[in-house]
Protein backbone atom coordinates (compact mmCIF):
# COMPACT_ATOMS: atom_id res chain seq x y z
CA UNK A 1 0.00 0.00 0.00
CA UNK A 2 1.37 3.44 -0.87
CA UNK A 3 0.29 6.95 0.05
CA UNK A 4 -0.37 9.72 -2.43
CA UNK A 5 3.26 10.78 -2.02
CA UNK A 6 4.43 7.33 -3.12
CA UNK A 7 5.66 6.33 0.35
CA UNK A 8 4.51 2.99 1.59
CA UNK A 9 2.21 3.00 4.59
CA UNK A 10 2.61 -0.66 5.49
CA UNK A 11 5.31 -2.32 7.54
CA UNK A 12 4.77 -5.53 5.57
CA UNK A 13 7.40 -4.62 3.01
CA UNK A 14 10.67 -6.19 2.05
CA UNK A 15 13.91 -4.54 3.09
CA UNK A 16 14.18 -1.01 1.74
CA UNK A 17 17.63 0.08 2.95
CA UNK A 18 20.85 -1.36 4.25
CA UNK A 19 23.88 -0.14 6.13
CA UNK A 20 27.24 -1.19 4.78
CA UNK A 21 30.95 -0.66 5.06
CA UNK A 22 32.74 0.19 1.81
CA UNK A 23 35.32 -2.37 0.73
CA UNK A 24 35.98 -0.79 -2.66
CA UNK A 25 38.29 1.72 -0.97
CA UNK A 26 40.84 -1.09 -0.69
CA UNK A 27 42.36 -1.69 -4.16
CA UNK A 28 43.74 -5.11 -3.17
CA UNK A 29 40.23 -6.29 -2.23
CA UNK A 30 38.80 -5.01 -5.49
CA UNK A 31 41.51 -6.86 -7.44
CA UNK A 32 40.73 -10.06 -5.55
CA UNK A 33 37.02 -9.64 -6.27
CA UNK A 34 37.72 -9.17 -9.97
CA UNK A 35 39.91 -12.30 -9.96
CA UNK A 36 37.16 -14.34 -8.27
CA UNK A 37 34.61 -13.09 -10.79
CA UNK A 38 36.92 -13.99 -13.69
CA UNK A 39 37.60 -17.40 -12.17
CA UNK A 40 33.93 -18.24 -11.72
CA UNK A 41 32.83 -16.83 -15.05
CA UNK A 42 35.74 -18.51 -16.82
CA UNK A 43 34.33 -21.96 -16.03
CA UNK A 44 31.19 -21.33 -18.03
CA UNK A 45 29.91 -24.85 -18.58
CA UNK A 46 29.61 -25.49 -14.84
CA UNK A 47 28.16 -22.18 -13.73
CA UNK A 48 26.03 -21.25 -16.74
CA UNK A 49 23.97 -24.37 -16.16
CA UNK A 50 23.29 -23.01 -12.68
CA UNK A 51 22.30 -19.58 -14.02
CA UNK A 52 25.40 -17.84 -12.69
CA UNK A 53 26.34 -14.96 -14.94
CA UNK A 54 28.16 -11.67 -14.64
CA UNK A 55 25.01 -9.73 -13.75
CA UNK A 56 24.74 -11.38 -10.31
CA UNK A 57 28.19 -10.17 -9.23
CA UNK A 58 28.55 -6.79 -7.60
CA UNK A 59 30.18 -3.99 -9.51
CA UNK A 60 33.70 -3.76 -8.02
CA UNK A 61 33.23 -0.01 -7.56
CA UNK A 62 30.33 -0.69 -5.14
CA UNK A 63 31.95 -3.63 -3.31
CA UNK A 64 30.77 -3.46 0.32
CA UNK A 65 30.09 -5.43 3.48
CA UNK A 66 26.43 -5.31 4.47
CA UNK A 67 26.06 -4.79 8.20
CA UNK A 68 22.29 -4.65 8.68
CA UNK A 69 19.17 -4.68 6.53
CA UNK A 70 16.35 -2.26 7.38
CA UNK A 71 12.67 -1.83 6.64
CA UNK A 72 12.17 1.92 6.48
CA UNK A 73 8.76 2.09 4.89
CA UNK A 74 8.06 5.76 5.53
CA UNK A 75 9.74 9.10 6.11
CA UNK A 76 9.35 8.92 9.91
CA UNK A 77 11.19 5.59 10.11
CA UNK A 78 13.89 6.85 7.74
CA UNK A 79 14.44 9.98 9.84
CA UNK A 80 14.44 7.95 13.07
CA UNK A 81 17.02 5.54 11.63
CA UNK A 82 19.18 8.47 10.54
CA UNK A 83 19.07 9.91 14.05
CA UNK A 84 19.91 6.54 15.59
CA UNK A 85 22.92 6.25 13.26
CA UNK A 86 24.16 9.68 14.28
CA UNK A 87 23.77 8.68 17.94
CA UNK A 88 25.49 5.30 17.81
CA UNK A 89 28.31 5.99 15.35
CA UNK A 90 30.66 7.34 18.03
CA UNK A 91 29.85 4.31 20.24
CA UNK A 92 30.75 1.91 17.43
CA UNK A 93 34.07 3.70 16.88
CA UNK A 94 34.87 3.38 20.59
CA UNK A 95 33.83 -0.32 20.63
CA UNK A 96 36.24 -0.93 17.74
CA UNK A 97 38.95 0.88 19.71
CA UNK A 98 39.38 3.29 16.79
CA UNK A 99 41.16 0.55 14.82
CA UNK A 100 40.13 -1.34 11.69
CA UNK A 101 38.91 -4.92 11.84
CA UNK A 102 40.59 -7.42 9.53
CA UNK A 103 38.32 -9.85 7.70
CA UNK A 104 38.66 -12.72 5.27
CA UNK A 105 36.00 -13.44 2.68
CA UNK A 106 35.44 -17.16 2.30
CA UNK A 107 33.59 -19.09 -0.36
CA UNK A 108 30.71 -18.05 -2.55
CA UNK A 109 27.05 -18.48 -1.79
CA UNK A 110 23.88 -17.51 -3.57
CA UNK A 111 21.26 -15.29 -2.03
CA UNK A 112 17.85 -16.95 -1.91
CA UNK A 113 19.40 -20.34 -1.20
CA UNK A 114 19.66 -21.98 -4.59
CA UNK A 115 21.60 -20.98 -7.69
CA UNK A 116 18.39 -21.17 -9.72
CA UNK A 117 16.88 -18.37 -7.62
CA UNK A 118 20.07 -16.37 -7.10
CA UNK A 119 20.14 -12.71 -7.85
CA UNK A 120 23.23 -12.02 -5.74
CA UNK A 121 26.40 -13.99 -5.05
CA UNK A 122 28.08 -13.22 -1.76
CA UNK A 123 30.95 -14.39 0.42
CA UNK A 124 30.89 -15.31 4.08
CA UNK A 125 32.95 -13.11 6.40
CA UNK A 126 35.53 -14.42 8.84
CA UNK A 127 37.09 -12.02 11.34
CA UNK A 128 40.85 -12.31 11.70
CA UNK A 129 41.62 -11.36 15.29
CA UNK A 130 39.64 -8.53 16.85
CA UNK A 131 36.53 -10.70 17.27
CA UNK A 132 35.83 -9.19 20.70
CA UNK A 133 35.96 -5.65 19.32
CA UNK A 134 33.65 -6.54 16.45
CA UNK A 135 31.25 -8.33 18.80
CA UNK A 136 31.09 -5.23 21.02
CA UNK A 137 30.34 -3.09 17.98
CA UNK A 138 27.69 -5.53 16.76
CA UNK A 139 25.96 -5.49 20.13
CA UNK A 140 25.56 -1.76 19.71
CA UNK A 141 23.52 -2.44 16.60
CA UNK A 142 20.72 -3.52 18.93
CA UNK A 143 19.90 0.18 18.85
CA UNK A 144 17.33 -0.60 16.14
CA UNK A 145 14.79 -1.23 18.89
CA UNK A 146 14.82 2.57 19.19
CA UNK A 147 13.06 2.92 15.87
CA UNK A 148 9.33 3.67 16.04
CA UNK A 149 7.33 0.51 16.64
CA UNK A 150 4.96 -0.60 13.85
CA UNK A 151 2.18 -0.70 16.46
CA UNK A 152 3.16 2.58 18.12
CA UNK A 153 4.81 4.73 15.44
CA UNK A 154 5.50 7.66 17.72
CA UNK A 155 7.20 5.78 20.55
CA UNK A 156 10.91 5.05 20.75
N, C-alpha and C positions, 0 to 999 in steps of 0.2 A: 504494500500500500504506500502511495506517495502523496505528499501534500501538493498544493498548487505551486509551491516553489520548487518542486522536484525532489525535496528531501523526503526520505522514507520516514513513516511515522510508526513503524513496527519494529520491535526488537527481534523478530523472527527472521533476521537476515543473515546472510553469510558474512564472513569477515569483510570489512570494508577498508581497513588500514592495518599497517604493521610497523613495528619499530625494528630497526636494523642497525647493524654496525657496518660501515663500509670496509670492504676488503680490497676493493679496486685501487686503493691508495698505495698498495704494496705491489710494485711491479713484479716481484718474484712470484707472488701468488697468482697474479694474472697470467703470467707465462705458464705456470703449472696448470692452470685451468684450461688454457688454450691447448696445451699438450694432451690433457685428458680428453678434451673434446675431439681432437684430431685422432687420438688412439681409438676411441669408441666409434667414431664415424668412419674410420678407415677400415673397420671390419664389417662392412655393409651387409654381407649375407646373413650374419648372425643377428644384428640389431635391427635391420630393416624389417625382418619378419616379425619382430616384436613391436614395430611402429616407432622405433627410436630414430629420430631425425634431428637435424640441426635446430629446428625451431623450438625444441623443448629444452635446449640449453640456454642458460642466461647469457646475455650480452656481457662480455668481459668488462666493459666499462661500468656496468651496474652490479658487479659481483659484490655480494653482501652476505652477512650472517643475520638471519632473522632471529630476533630476541623474543618477541611476543606478537601475537595476532590479536586484533581488536575489532569489536563490533561497535562502530560509532555511527549509529543510524540517524542522528540528527545533529544540528548545530550545538545544542546544549551539551551533548555527550562529547563532541569534538572539542569544545572549549574547555570542558572539565578535564579531559585527558591532557590537553595542552598545559593546563595549570598544574596538574599532577606531575607531568614531566619536568616542568620548571622547578617544582618543589623537591623532587627526589634526585635530580641529576647530581647535585653536590654530594648527596649521601652515597650514591653509587661510586663516585670518584674516590671518596674516602674509603669505602669498603674495598675498593681495588688497590688501596694504598698508593694511589696516583701513579701506578705502574701498569704497563700493558700486560695482558694475559696471552700466553702462547698457546696456540691450538694446532691440532693436526686434523686434516680432513681425511676421512677414511671411507673408502667404498663409494658406490653409487646406488641410489635407491630411487624408485619412482613414486611421486606423489600420487595418491589415490590407490596405492597398493599393488596394482598390477600394471605391467608395461602396456597392456591394451588400453588402459584408461589413463595413462600418464599424460600430464600436460606440463609437468616439471620434473627434472632430474635433480636430485640433491645429494649432498654428502653428509654423513654423520660427523659430528664434531667430538674430538677427544682433547681434553685439556692436558697440556704438558706442564706439570708443576703448577702451583698457584690455584689448585682446586678449592682450597679454603677461601681464598679471596673471591673467587668467582661465585662460590656458593653464598657467601655473605651478600654479594651484589645481587644475586638472583632472589634472595629472600626479600630484598627491598622491593622487588617487582610486585610483591603482594599488595602494593599500594593501589592496585586497580580496584580493590573493594571500595575505594574512595569515590569512584565514579557514581553518578546518580543511578539509583536502583531502577530497574524496569518498572517495578510496582510503585515506587515512590520517587519520581524523577527529580524532585527538588531536594532530596536528602542526600547527605554525603556520608 
